[in-house]
């Protein structure tokens, strides 16, 4: 696989409990090799015509491109937000050992 086959997926959640539940599920279900849970971020955003300010947690999941749709669908099932942030950025470079670990820690079953 090339580096572009790997992703960092950014997800915000409304609480540490929700963030940790989503993170644990993604790793247990092998949709992500690792999810960092970064507490206490402040988000300022526009929603339904108004500007809001909320405290959130940020999840950064390490995964593979071929798993993104399944990962995003699972986050939507688990998330309390109507429109959760699920943004993927390509990993354009990384150590071979780390990328191999992502491969070993995630699972992909092609749809027939």
VMD Tcl script that builds the backbone (N, CA, C; Angstrom):
set m [mol new atoms 336]
animate dup $m
set s [atomselect $m all]
$s set {name element resname resid chain x y z} {
  {N N UNK 1 A 0.828 -1.184 0.000}
  {CA C UNK 1 A 0.000 0.000 0.000}
  {C C UNK 1 A 0.872 1.246 0.000}
  {N N UNK 2 A 0.372 2.309 -0.582}
  {CA C UNK 2 A 1.080 3.580 -0.552}
  {C C UNK 2 A 0.592 4.386 0.640}
  {N N UNK 3 A 1.347 5.454 0.972}
  {CA C UNK 3 A 0.964 6.282 2.103}
  {C C UNK 3 A -0.435 6.860 1.937}
  {N N UNK 4 A -0.843 7.177 0.703}
  {CA C UNK 4 A -2.158 7.797 0.486}
  {C C UNK 4 A -3.303 6.833 0.753}
  {N N UNK 5 A -2.989 5.579 1.011}
  {CA C UNK 5 A -4.016 4.609 1.376}
  {C C UNK 5 A -4.398 4.716 2.850}
  {N N UNK 6 A -3.733 5.609 3.571}
  {CA C UNK 6 A -3.952 5.769 5.006}
  {C C UNK 6 A -4.550 7.141 5.288}
  {N N UNK 7 A -5.327 7.217 6.373}
  {CA C UNK 7 A -6.031 8.450 6.704}
  {C C UNK 7 A -5.889 8.812 8.174}
  {N N UNK 8 A -5.952 10.116 8.440}
  {CA C UNK 8 A -6.244 10.645 9.762}
  {C C UNK 8 A -7.673 11.148 9.673}
  {N N UNK 9 A -8.527 10.677 10.558}
  {CA C UNK 9 A -9.939 11.070 10.535}
  {C C UNK 9 A -10.220 11.896 11.782}
  {N N UNK 10 A -10.689 13.118 11.566}
  {CA C UNK 10 A -11.013 14.041 12.637}
  {C C UNK 10 A -12.510 13.950 12.946}
  {N N UNK 11 A -12.811 13.769 14.231}
  {CA C UNK 11 A -14.199 13.637 14.699}
  {C C UNK 11 A -14.303 14.447 15.988}
  {N N UNK 12 A -15.327 15.289 16.108}
  {CA C UNK 12 A -15.548 15.967 17.385}
  {C C UNK 12 A -16.725 15.310 18.091}
  {N N UNK 13 A -16.714 15.398 19.416}
  {CA C UNK 13 A -17.810 14.854 20.228}
  {C C UNK 13 A -18.120 15.838 21.345}
  {N N UNK 14 A -19.325 15.765 21.872}
  {CA C UNK 14 A -19.791 16.705 22.867}
  {C C UNK 14 A -19.310 16.454 24.281}
  {N N UNK 15 A -18.753 15.270 24.541}
  {CA C UNK 15 A -18.274 14.967 25.897}
  {C C UNK 15 A -17.159 13.931 25.819}
  {N N UNK 16 A -16.380 13.854 26.890}
  {CA C UNK 16 A -15.319 12.848 26.966}
  {C C UNK 16 A -15.897 11.447 26.915}
  {N N UNK 17 A -17.033 11.246 27.594}
  {CA C UNK 17 A -17.654 9.926 27.619}
  {C C UNK 17 A -18.049 9.487 26.208}
  {N N UNK 18 A -18.693 10.390 25.464}
  {CA C UNK 18 A -19.095 10.053 24.100}
  {C C UNK 18 A -17.867 9.818 23.226}
  {N N UNK 19 A -16.863 10.667 23.346}
  {CA C UNK 19 A -15.643 10.515 22.557}
  {C C UNK 19 A -14.949 9.193 22.823}
  {N N UNK 20 A -14.837 8.833 24.092}
  {CA C UNK 20 A -14.171 7.573 24.438}
  {C C UNK 20 A -14.983 6.368 23.972}
  {N N UNK 21 A -16.304 6.461 24.040}
  {CA C UNK 21 A -17.156 5.361 23.565}
  {C C UNK 21 A -16.988 5.171 22.061}
  {N N UNK 22 A -16.977 6.252 21.310}
  {CA C UNK 22 A -16.781 6.167 19.869}
  {C C UNK 22 A -15.384 5.630 19.560}
  {N N UNK 23 A -14.374 6.161 20.231}
  {CA C UNK 23 A -12.994 5.729 20.002}
  {C C UNK 23 A -12.827 4.234 20.267}
  {N N UNK 24 A -13.320 3.787 21.414}
  {CA C UNK 24 A -13.192 2.366 21.778}
  {C C UNK 24 A -13.891 1.476 20.751}
  {N N UNK 25 A -15.076 1.880 20.305}
  {CA C UNK 25 A -15.821 1.081 19.325}
  {C C UNK 25 A -15.057 0.990 18.007}
  {N N UNK 26 A -14.517 2.109 17.532}
  {CA C UNK 26 A -13.785 2.091 16.261}
  {C C UNK 26 A -12.569 1.175 16.321}
  {N N UNK 27 A -11.870 1.180 17.456}
  {CA C UNK 27 A -10.694 0.316 17.604}
  {C C UNK 27 A -11.126 -1.138 17.787}
  {N N UNK 28 A -12.124 -1.386 18.629}
  {CA C UNK 28 A -12.577 -2.759 18.850}
  {C C UNK 28 A -13.083 -3.391 17.555}
  {N N UNK 29 A -13.762 -2.608 16.734}
  {CA C UNK 29 A -14.308 -3.131 15.481}
  {C C UNK 29 A -13.299 -3.077 14.335}
  {N N UNK 30 A -12.071 -2.696 14.641}
  {CA C UNK 30 A -10.951 -2.672 13.702}
  {C C UNK 30 A -11.169 -1.714 12.529}
  {N N UNK 31 A -11.964 -0.679 12.754}
  {CA C UNK 31 A -12.151 0.374 11.764}
  {C C UNK 31 A -11.050 1.424 11.881}
  {N N UNK 32 A -10.390 1.462 13.025}
  {CA C UNK 32 A -9.254 2.344 13.266}
  {C C UNK 32 A -8.212 1.581 14.064}
  {N N UNK 33 A -6.948 1.864 13.795}
  {CA C UNK 33 A -5.870 1.228 14.550}
  {C C UNK 33 A -5.697 1.897 15.907}
  {N N UNK 34 A -5.935 3.194 15.939}
  {CA C UNK 34 A -5.751 3.988 17.146}
  {C C UNK 34 A -6.631 5.220 17.029}
  {N N UNK 35 A -7.156 5.682 18.156}
  {CA C UNK 35 A -7.887 6.947 18.182}
  {C C UNK 35 A -7.373 7.754 19.364}
  {N N UNK 36 A -6.826 8.927 19.083}
  {CA C UNK 36 A -6.433 9.847 20.143}
  {C C UNK 36 A -7.660 10.637 20.563}
  {N N UNK 37 A -7.865 10.774 21.872}
  {CA C UNK 37 A -8.958 11.568 22.416}
  {C C UNK 37 A -8.323 12.799 23.066}
  {N N UNK 38 A -8.561 13.942 22.461}
  {CA C UNK 38 A -7.968 15.193 22.929}
  {C C UNK 38 A -9.060 15.979 23.653}
  {N N UNK 39 A -8.927 16.146 24.958}
  {CA C UNK 39 A -9.993 16.799 25.724}
  {C C UNK 39 A -9.957 18.318 25.598}
  {N N UNK 40 A -11.055 18.914 25.961}
  {CA C UNK 40 A -11.148 20.349 26.207}
  {C C UNK 40 A -10.750 21.232 25.030}
  {N N UNK 41 A -11.391 21.032 23.899}
  {CA C UNK 41 A -11.231 21.986 22.811}
  {C C UNK 41 A -12.459 22.896 22.814}
  {N N UNK 42 A -12.300 24.080 22.299}
  {CA C UNK 42 A -13.408 25.014 22.155}
  {C C UNK 42 A -13.725 25.123 20.675}
  {N N UNK 43 A -14.971 24.906 20.323}
  {CA C UNK 43 A -15.398 25.004 18.930}
  {C C UNK 43 A -16.365 26.171 18.779}
  {N N UNK 44 A -16.102 27.007 17.786}
  {CA C UNK 44 A -16.992 28.102 17.436}
  {C C UNK 44 A -17.449 27.824 16.017}
  {N N UNK 45 A -18.757 27.737 15.817}
  {CA C UNK 45 A -19.287 27.291 14.535}
  {C C UNK 45 A -20.663 27.892 14.286}
  {N N UNK 46 A -21.067 27.860 13.037}
  {CA C UNK 46 A -22.397 28.316 12.656}
  {C C UNK 46 A -23.298 27.096 12.523}
  {N N UNK 47 A -24.457 27.141 13.165}
  {CA C UNK 47 A -25.434 26.051 13.078}
  {C C UNK 47 A -26.832 26.659 13.084}
  {N N UNK 48 A -27.601 26.317 12.087}
  {CA C UNK 48 A -28.982 26.776 11.936}
  {C C UNK 48 A -29.086 28.296 12.059}
  {N N UNK 49 A -28.157 28.977 11.375}
  {CA C UNK 49 A -28.194 30.428 11.281}
  {C C UNK 49 A -27.625 31.190 12.458}
  {N N UNK 50 A -27.117 30.489 13.466}
  {CA C UNK 50 A -26.572 31.154 14.644}
  {C C UNK 50 A -25.142 30.697 14.895}
  {N N UNK 51 A -24.355 31.581 15.487}
  {CA C UNK 51 A -22.987 31.234 15.873}
  {C C UNK 51 A -23.026 30.660 17.291}
  {N N UNK 52 A -22.394 29.510 17.441}
  {CA C UNK 52 A -22.359 28.807 18.731}
  {C C UNK 52 A -20.913 28.668 19.204}
  {N N UNK 53 A -20.765 28.503 20.512}
  {CA C UNK 53 A -19.472 28.207 21.131}
  {C C UNK 53 A -19.715 27.062 22.098}
  {N N UNK 54 A -18.994 25.955 21.882}
  {CA C UNK 54 A -19.170 24.786 22.739}
  {C C UNK 54 A -17.828 24.172 23.082}
  {N N UNK 55 A -17.797 23.514 24.233}
  {CA C UNK 55 A -16.646 22.696 24.605}
  {C C UNK 55 A -16.869 21.309 24.020}
  {N N UNK 56 A -15.839 20.765 23.398}
  {CA C UNK 56 A -15.921 19.449 22.780}
  {C C UNK 56 A -14.628 18.694 23.038}
  {N N UNK 57 A -14.599 17.454 22.613}
  {CA C UNK 57 A -13.367 16.678 22.557}
  {C C UNK 57 A -13.101 16.381 21.093}
  {N N UNK 58 A -11.828 16.243 20.759}
  {CA C UNK 58 A -11.425 15.950 19.390}
  {C C UNK 58 A -10.863 14.539 19.326}
  {N N UNK 59 A -11.377 13.760 18.396}
  {CA C UNK 59 A -10.854 12.413 18.152}
  {C C UNK 59 A -10.042 12.455 16.867}
  {N N UNK 60 A -8.881 11.820 16.896}
  {CA C UNK 60 A -8.067 11.673 15.692}
  {C C UNK 60 A -7.835 10.182 15.510}
  {N N UNK 61 A -8.491 9.630 14.482}
  {CA C UNK 61 A -8.410 8.192 14.223}
  {C C UNK 61 A -7.417 7.925 13.101}
  {N N UNK 62 A -6.611 6.881 13.271}
  {CA C UNK 62 A -5.700 6.432 12.220}
  {C C UNK 62 A -6.316 5.201 11.570}
  {N N UNK 63 A -6.536 5.297 10.252}
  {CA C UNK 63 A -7.232 4.221 9.560}
  {C C UNK 63 A -6.733 4.119 8.125}
  {N N UNK 64 A -7.491 3.387 7.321}
  {CA C UNK 64 A -7.166 3.199 5.905}
  {C C UNK 64 A -8.294 3.750 5.046}
  {N N UNK 65 A -7.943 4.218 3.873}
  {CA C UNK 65 A -8.917 4.820 2.962}
  {C C UNK 65 A -10.080 3.886 2.678}
  {N N UNK 66 A -9.804 2.621 2.485}
  {CA C UNK 66 A -10.856 1.665 2.133}
  {C C UNK 66 A -11.854 1.433 3.266}
  {N N UNK 67 A -11.516 1.866 4.477}
  {CA C UNK 67 A -12.416 1.708 5.620}
  {C C UNK 67 A -13.223 2.965 5.924}
  {N N UNK 68 A -12.957 4.066 5.205}
  {CA C UNK 68 A -13.576 5.332 5.577}
  {C C UNK 68 A -15.093 5.277 5.591}
  {N N UNK 69 A -15.716 4.737 4.575}
  {CA C UNK 69 A -17.183 4.722 4.523}
  {C C UNK 69 A -17.774 3.939 5.688}
  {N N UNK 70 A -17.180 2.802 6.020}
  {CA C UNK 70 A -17.659 2.008 7.155}
  {C C UNK 70 A -17.424 2.735 8.471}
  {N N UNK 71 A -16.258 3.372 8.603}
  {CA C UNK 71 A -15.943 4.128 9.808}
  {C C UNK 71 A -16.929 5.284 9.971}
  {N N UNK 72 A -17.170 6.036 8.908}
  {CA C UNK 72 A -18.087 7.178 8.974}
  {C C UNK 72 A -19.502 6.728 9.325}
  {N N UNK 73 A -19.950 5.630 8.728}
  {CA C UNK 73 A -21.290 5.121 9.018}
  {C C UNK 73 A -21.405 4.722 10.490}
  {N N UNK 74 A -20.354 4.111 11.022}
  {CA C UNK 74 A -20.384 3.681 12.427}
  {C C UNK 74 A -20.397 4.886 13.364}
  {N N UNK 75 A -19.608 5.913 13.037}
  {CA C UNK 75 A -19.605 7.122 13.857}
  {C C UNK 75 A -21.002 7.742 13.865}
  {N N UNK 76 A -21.646 7.814 12.716}
  {CA C UNK 76 A -22.996 8.388 12.638}
  {C C UNK 76 A -23.981 7.608 13.504}
  {N N UNK 77 A -23.836 6.281 13.564}
  {CA C UNK 77 A -24.713 5.458 14.400}
  {C C UNK 77 A -24.503 5.747 15.882}
  {N N UNK 78 A -23.269 5.995 16.275}
  {CA C UNK 78 A -22.911 6.152 17.684}
  {C C UNK 78 A -23.029 7.582 18.201}
  {N N UNK 79 A -23.047 8.548 17.303}
  {CA C UNK 79 A -22.905 9.959 17.663}
  {C C UNK 79 A -24.234 10.592 18.039}
  {N N UNK 80 A -24.178 11.548 18.962}
  {CA C UNK 80 A -25.381 12.269 19.389}
  {C C UNK 80 A -25.705 13.462 18.492}
  {N N UNK 81 A -24.736 13.912 17.679}
  {CA C UNK 81 A -24.967 15.085 16.837}
  {C C UNK 81 A -25.773 14.718 15.602}
  {N N UNK 82 A -26.592 15.643 15.160}
  {CA C UNK 82 A -27.341 15.464 13.913}
  {C C UNK 82 A -26.388 15.397 12.721}
  {N N UNK 83 A -25.357 16.245 12.739}
  {CA C UNK 83 A -24.355 16.277 11.664}
  {C C UNK 83 A -22.971 16.258 12.318}
  {N N UNK 84 A -22.449 15.075 12.649}
  {CA C UNK 84 A -21.130 15.023 13.290}
  {C C UNK 84 A -20.006 15.349 12.307}
  {N N UNK 85 A -18.950 15.918 12.842}
  {CA C UNK 85 A -17.741 16.134 12.037}
  {C C UNK 85 A -17.071 14.798 11.805}
  {N N UNK 86 A -16.883 14.455 10.546}
  {CA C UNK 86 A -16.122 13.261 10.167}
  {C C UNK 86 A -15.342 13.675 8.931}
  {N N UNK 87 A -14.089 14.083 9.132}
  {CA C UNK 87 A -13.263 14.629 8.057}
  {C C UNK 87 A -11.998 13.798 7.946}
  {N N UNK 88 A -11.695 13.328 6.748}
  {CA C UNK 88 A -10.507 12.512 6.545}
  {C C UNK 88 A -9.427 13.299 5.810}
  {N N UNK 89 A -8.211 13.175 6.305}
  {CA C UNK 89 A -7.044 13.766 5.661}
  {C C UNK 89 A -6.092 12.644 5.284}
  {N N UNK 90 A -5.540 12.678 4.075}
  {CA C UNK 90 A -4.615 11.608 3.687}
  {C C UNK 90 A -3.298 11.710 4.443}
  {N N UNK 91 A -2.755 10.562 4.779}
  {CA C UNK 91 A -1.401 10.504 5.320}
  {C C UNK 91 A -0.487 10.405 4.107}
  {N N UNK 92 A 0.287 11.440 3.870}
  {CA C UNK 92 A 1.127 11.469 2.672}
  {C C UNK 92 A 2.524 10.913 2.906}
  {N N UNK 93 A 2.896 10.729 4.161}
  {CA C UNK 93 A 4.180 10.107 4.489}
  {C C UNK 93 A 4.077 9.540 5.893}
  {N N UNK 94 A 4.801 8.467 6.131}
  {CA C UNK 94 A 4.809 7.854 7.453}
  {C C UNK 94 A 5.850 6.753 7.504}
  {N N UNK 95 A 6.253 6.389 8.703}
  {CA C UNK 95 A 7.242 5.310 8.813}
  {C C UNK 95 A 6.610 4.004 8.348}
  {N N UNK 96 A 7.385 3.210 7.665}
  {CA C UNK 96 A 6.890 1.934 7.152}
  {C C UNK 96 A 6.364 1.054 8.284}
  {N N UNK 97 A 7.066 1.044 9.405}
  {CA C UNK 97 A 6.643 0.216 10.539}
  {C C UNK 97 A 5.279 0.665 11.068}
  {N N UNK 98 A 5.054 1.976 11.153}
  {CA C UNK 98 A 3.778 2.478 11.666}
  {C C UNK 98 A 2.656 2.169 10.691}
  {N N UNK 99 A 2.890 2.374 9.408}
  {CA C UNK 99 A 1.864 2.078 8.412}
  {C C UNK 99 A 1.547 0.583 8.380}
  {N N UNK 100 A 2.552 -0.250 8.547}
  {CA C UNK 100 A 2.311 -1.699 8.629}
  {C C UNK 100 A 1.457 -2.033 9.850}
  {N N UNK 101 A 1.706 -1.335 10.956}
  {CA C UNK 101 A 0.917 -1.549 12.165}
  {C C UNK 101 A -0.547 -1.169 11.928}
  {N N UNK 102 A -0.797 -0.083 11.204}
  {CA C UNK 102 A -2.176 0.273 10.864}
  {C C UNK 102 A -2.813 -0.864 10.073}
  {N N UNK 103 A -2.090 -1.400 9.096}
  {CA C UNK 103 A -2.606 -2.533 8.311}
  {C C UNK 103 A -2.976 -3.705 9.216}
  {N N UNK 104 A -2.069 -4.051 10.118}
  {CA C UNK 104 A -2.282 -5.208 10.990}
  {C C UNK 104 A -3.413 -4.986 11.987}
  {N N UNK 105 A -3.665 -3.738 12.348}
  {CA C UNK 105 A -4.634 -3.422 13.401}
  {C C UNK 105 A -6.038 -3.142 12.884}
  {N N UNK 106 A -6.175 -3.005 11.578}
  {CA C UNK 106 A -7.483 -2.743 10.984}
  {C C UNK 106 A -7.869 -3.915 10.109}
  {N N UNK 107 A -9.142 -3.969 9.778}
  {CA C UNK 107 A -9.638 -5.102 9.020}
  {C C UNK 107 A -10.531 -4.618 7.894}
  {N N UNK 108 A -10.348 -5.175 6.734}
  {CA C UNK 108 A -11.161 -4.803 5.580}
  {C C UNK 108 A -11.683 -6.054 4.923}
  {N N UNK 109 A -12.994 -6.105 4.744}
  {CA C UNK 109 A -13.616 -7.185 3.992}
  {C C UNK 109 A -14.272 -6.582 2.771}
  {N N UNK 110 A -13.783 -6.904 1.584}
  {CA C UNK 110 A -14.384 -6.327 0.389}
  {C C UNK 110 A -15.837 -6.766 0.239}
  {N N UNK 111 A -16.660 -5.837 -0.244}
  {CA C UNK 111 A -18.055 -6.164 -0.491}
  {C C UNK 111 A -18.150 -6.939 -1.793}
  {N N UNK 112 A -18.892 -8.012 -1.758}
  {CA C UNK 112 A -19.030 -8.853 -2.948}
  {C C UNK 112 A -20.183 -8.392 -3.814}
}
mol reanalyze $m
mol bondsrecalc $m
mol representation Tube
mol addrep $m
